[in-house]
Amino acid sequence: MADKIVAHTPGPWTASGINVEGDSLILANPSYPAIACAFSQAGNAEANARLIAAAPDLLDKAIGAADWLDSLIREHNTPSRAAMLNARDILRAAIAKAEGK
């Protein structure tokens, strides 16, 4: 993803842990203020914050996996090609959602 322009705050992001109110902040790096806050009535704010903080890395890995599937699809015309196309399409839909497309 090095050549792509990202519209979101660059990663890595980290979860701050739980504050006094039971919320967890998501931080990009020391030069950025908090970029999000995970609230929870169910006591899972920290887990939600960790998932949100993983978003830039998950997006990057999903793009890499979809690109890898594209190369496999181009190289192989086998019965498993339909499964590869389906997996690639699922990844591309998730990536488009994350990129706001």
C-alpha positions in Angstrom: 0.0 0.0 0.0 3.1 2.2 -0.1 2.1 3.9 -3.4 -1.5 4.5 -2.5 -2.8 7.8 -0.9 -4.6 7.1 2.3 -7.4 9.3 3.4 -7.3 8.2 7.0 -4.7 9.1 9.7 -1.7 6.9 9.0 -1.1 4.0 11.4 0.0 2.4 13.5 -2.7 3.2 15.9 -2.8 2.0 19.5 -5.5 1.7 22.2 -4.8 3.7 25.3 -6.5 1.5 27.8 -9.5 2.4 29.9 -9.9 5.9 31.3 -11.9 6.8 34.5 -15.2 6.9 32.6 -14.6 3.3 31.3 -13.8 4.5 27.8 -10.7 3.8 25.7 -9.0 6.3 23.4 -7.5 5.3 20.1 -4.2 7.1 19.4 -2.3 7.4 16.1 1.1 8.4 17.5 2.5 11.0 19.9 2.2 13.8 17.3 -1.6 13.3 16.8 -4.3 13.8 19.4 -6.7 10.9 20.0 -8.5 10.0 16.8 -11.3 8.0 18.3 -12.9 6.9 21.6 -14.5 3.6 22.2 -17.5 3.8 24.5 -19.2 0.8 26.0 -22.0 0.1 28.4 -21.1 -3.6 28.3 -17.6 -3.2 29.6 -15.9 -4.0 26.3 -14.5 -0.6 25.4 -10.9 -1.8 25.6 -11.6 -4.7 23.2 -13.4 -2.4 20.9 -10.5 0.1 21.0 -8.0 -2.6 20.2 -10.1 -3.7 17.2 -10.4 -0.1 15.9 -6.6 0.5 16.5 -5.9 -2.5 14.3 -7.9 -1.1 11.4 -5.0 0.5 9.4 -2.9 -2.8 9.6 -6.0 -4.9 8.8 -6.7 -2.7 5.7 -3.2 -2.9 4.5 -3.1 -6.7 4.9 -6.5 -7.1 3.2 -5.2 -5.1 0.2 -2.2 -7.3 0.1 -4.3 -10.5 0.2 -6.6 -9.2 -2.5 -3.7 -8.3 -4.7 -2.2 -11.8 -4.1 -5.5 -13.4 -5.1 -5.6 -11.2 -8.2 -2.2 -12.6 -9.2 -3.3 -16.2 -8.5 -6.5 -15.7 -10.5 -4.5 -14.4 -13.5 -2.1 -17.3 -13.4 -4.5 -20.2 -12.8 -7.6 -21.3 -14.7 -8.6 -24.2 -12.4 -11.9 -25.2 -10.7 -10.7 -23.4 -7.6 -10.6 -20.2 -9.6 -14.3 -19.5 -8.7 -13.5 -19.7 -5.0 -10.5 -17.4 -5.4 -12.7 -14.9 -7.3 -15.3 -15.1 -4.5 -12.7 -14.6 -1.8 -11.1 -11.7 -3.7 -14.6 -10.0 -4.2 -15.3 -10.3 -0.5 -12.0 -8.7 0.4 -12.4 -5.9 -2.2 -15.9 -5.1 -0.8 -14.5 -4.8 2.7 -11.6 -2.7 1.4 -14.1 -0.4 -0.5 -16.2 0.0 2.7 -13.1 0.9 4.7 -12.0 3.4 2.1 -15.5 5.0 1.8 -16.1 3.8 -1.7 
